[in-house]
Amino acid sequence: MANLTRYDPFGDLDDMFKGLMLRPVRFEQQVPQIKIDVKENDGAYVIRADIPGVKKEDIKVDVDGNVISISAEVKEEKEEKEGGRVIRSERYYGSMSRSFSLGQDVDEKAAKAKYTDGVLELTLPKKPGSRPGKIVVQ
C-alpha cells in the first residue's frame, strides 16, 4: 500500500526565495473576539467580557429586553525599528461585537458597567415580574 502525503502548494515557495535572500510575506491577522462569562444569581446576571486593548470610550453596550449586544472599536498600531529606519509598520482598525440572549428581561435603568484592565463587567438586574414561563405539553 502506498504512503499518503499531504501536498502543500505553497511549501516550495520558501525554497524558491532562499537564493534571493527574501521570504514570502504571510499575513496572519487575528480577528479579535469578545470572550464572555455569564453568571446568574437570584436577582441579576453578572457578565465579564474580555476586551483587551480598547479604551472604555470605544465600548458600547445595548440592552433590548433580554438581548445584550456588546461592541467595541479596535485600533492597533505596531512599528518595528532597526536603528533609525522602519523595518515594518502594521495598523489594524476595525470593530468587534457580540450579541447573546439571557433567560429573563433586564432592567437597563439599574444596570451597571465597569471596565478595568481589559475586562468589562456588567451587572444586569432582572426585571421584576418577568419570570421565565413554562408551557405544559399536552
Steps between C-alpha positions, in 0.01 A plus 500: 500500500633845412578760764272802491655844531334836525583738213567864590496714181674788678761288678750539215486882511746513789756304293443723199572821695803366694744593226367855486533558877128578510216331680142493379272718707213328676233714655359331806271764645310374800146634516435596861205340670311586815508208742235502772407332828137518615399432859149516643377550854145553632482868411750568221731382227873573530688505172875525457622574148866498399566800275875570526668799340185709471422834663183510707369784282505261202275238665124500444246281684138473382217330688176405326285293737710190554738556206839650586731642232859600573708674234840670498720692258852356481804706403839334505828630367838326502829628371832318502816705458851384437742780565345814355294342226158339514508131415129423538191702583160339556165658574163348572176691527172324533219402727395194690161413642315230686126454559327244716171449678434437868222300665309806625458865409751744649428825684729725293439802726658322799782340299863577584813472287865516604809466278831416666820347358338386175198337668148642474280399792125545464253460784157466345209477748208287392180689424239436770204297386673356194546144611569230248182310432446133439257349257346163568500277195172315452 
